[in-house]
Amino acid sequence: MKLRRKFSKEFKQAAIRQMTAGKSAAEVARALEVHPSDLYRWRRELDEYGAQAFTPVGSSICGS
């Protein structure tokens, strides 16, 4: 059974920057060994949540 890979916030942002710079999702996915759907999901999350995107689940954003 394969273990689920975890990617850092920086990794995800760098991947999205490559797509924004003009590389296709397929190119970036092959280079980083991720599925293209992950890239599209990460981009959508960044668009929806901005600076709050990719915050670990269960972490307290507001500090309360």
Backbone hydrogen bonds in HBPLUS format (Angstrom, degrees):
<---DONOR---> <-ACCEPTOR-->    atom                        ^
c    i                          cat <-CA-CA->   ^        H-A-AA   ^      H-
h    n   atom  resd res      DA  || num        DHA   H-A  angle D-A-AA Bond
n    s   type  num  typ     dist DA aas  dist angle  dist       angle   num
A0012-LYS N   A0008-SER O   3.10 MM   4  6.42 164.0  2.13 154.2 157.2     1
A0013-GLN N   A0009-LYS O   2.97 MM   4  6.19 161.4  2.01 150.7 156.1     2
A0014-ALA N   A0010-GLU O   2.93 MM   4  6.05 157.3  1.98 146.5 152.7     3
A0015-ALA N   A0011-PHE O   2.99 MM   4  6.23 153.6  2.06 147.4 154.6     4
A0016-ILE N   A0012-LYS O   3.02 MM   4  6.28 159.3  2.07 149.4 154.6     5
A0017-ARG N   A0013-GLN O   2.90 MM   4  6.13 152.5  1.98 146.4 154.4     6
A0018-GLN N   A0014-ALA O   3.12 MM   4  6.38 148.7  2.22 143.4 150.5     7
A0019-MET N   A0015-ALA O   3.27 MM   4  6.67 151.8  2.35 143.5 150.4     8
A0020-THR N   A0016-ILE O   2.91 MM   4  6.20 157.2  1.96 151.5 158.4     9
A0021-ALA N   A0017-ARG O   2.88 MM   4  6.06 139.5  2.04 142.9 153.8    10
A0023-LYS N   A0018-GLN O   3.19 MM   5  5.86 155.6  2.25 157.5 150.2    11
A0022-GLY N   A0019-MET O   3.06 MM   3  5.34 160.6  2.10 107.6 113.1    12
A0028-VAL N   A0024-SER O   3.07 MM   4  6.38 171.0  2.08 159.4 160.5    13
A0029-ALA N   A0025-ALA O   2.83 MM   4  5.86 161.8  1.86 149.0 155.0    14
A0030-ARG N   A0026-ALA O   2.98 MM   4  6.10 162.2  2.02 146.8 151.1    15
A0031-ALA N   A0027-GLU O   3.02 MM   4  6.23 166.0  2.04 151.4 155.5    16
A0032-LEU N   A0028-VAL O   2.91 MM   4  6.05 154.2  1.97 152.6 159.4    17
A0033-GLU N   A0029-ALA O   2.77 MM   4  5.52 115.3  2.19 139.7 154.1    18
A0034-VAL N   A0029-ALA O   3.05 MM   5  4.89 155.4  2.11 132.0 139.4    19
A0033-GLU N   A0030-ARG O   3.38 MM   3  5.03 148.2  2.49  92.3 101.2    20
A0038-ASP N   A0035-HIS O   2.88 MM   3  5.41 138.3  2.05 114.7 126.1    21
A0039-LEU N   A0036-PRO O   3.04 MM   3  5.16 116.0  2.47  97.9 112.9    22
A0040-TYR N   A0036-PRO O   3.11 MM   4  6.52 159.3  2.16 154.5 159.4    23
A0041-ARG N   A0037-SER O   2.97 MM   4  6.11 154.9  2.03 142.6 149.8    24
A0042-TRP N   A0038-ASP O   2.84 MM   4  6.07 161.7  1.87 153.6 158.6    25
A0043-ARG N   A0039-LEU O   2.94 MM   4  6.15 157.3  1.99 148.4 154.6    26
A0044-ARG N   A0040-TYR O   2.98 MM   4  6.17 157.0  2.04 144.8 151.0    27
A0045-GLU N   A0041-ARG O   2.87 MM   4  6.12 160.1  1.91 152.7 158.2    28
A0046-LEU N   A0042-TRP O   2.95 MM   4  6.15 155.5  2.01 146.6 153.0    29
A0047-ASP N   A0043-ARG O   2.96 MM   4  6.21 156.7  2.02 147.1 153.5    30
A0048-GLU N   A0044-ARG O   2.88 MM   4  6.10 156.1  1.94 150.1 156.8    31
A0049-TYR N   A0045-GLU O   2.84 MM   4  5.83 166.8  1.86 153.5 157.0    32
A0050-GLY N   A0046-LEU O   2.84 MM   4  4.92 139.8  2.00 131.4 137.7    33
A0052-GLN N   A0049-TYR O   3.05 MM   3  5.29 147.8  2.15 140.9 133.7    34
A0053-ALA N   A0050-GLY O   3.02 MM   3  5.54 162.5  2.06 116.6 122.3    35
A0059-SER N   A0056-PRO O   3.17 MM   3  5.73 159.7  2.21 133.0 133.6    36
